[in-house]
Amino acid sequence: MKAHRESHITTVEAASTFAALGSEQRLGVLNALVRAGPEGLSIGELGNRTGVTGSTLTHHMKVLAGAGLVVQEKRGRSIICAAAAFDLVEALSQFLLSECCADTDAGHKDHRHG
């Protein structure tokens, strides 16, 4: 399961997406899905791993899905699975790191290696 998204995001998009992560529980849910990999988890297993269940998990999944951070789909008759939208998570990381060290003497050089 994978959501396709352009890898470049604007400041407005990044701010909106980061706002969706402004909850310890939502961040925990996303982290569990990232750890699970591209196949994702059933909602039941996600609840077991995070300790977030019922309507609270439903609410957090709705916020994360609305921000494009997770995708959900039915598998079989009623099992709903969820997975992290890895391309958006990667785009957010790149957004944060895209100007790394730009205002230093080293410019865009890798600051870890001098």
ABEGO torsion letter per residue (X at the ends): XBBBBBABBBAAAAAAAAAAAABAAAAAAAAAAAAAEAAEBBAAAAAAAAGBBEAAAAAAAAAAAAAGABBBBBBEAABBBBBBBAAAAAAAAAAAAAABGAABAAEABBAAAX
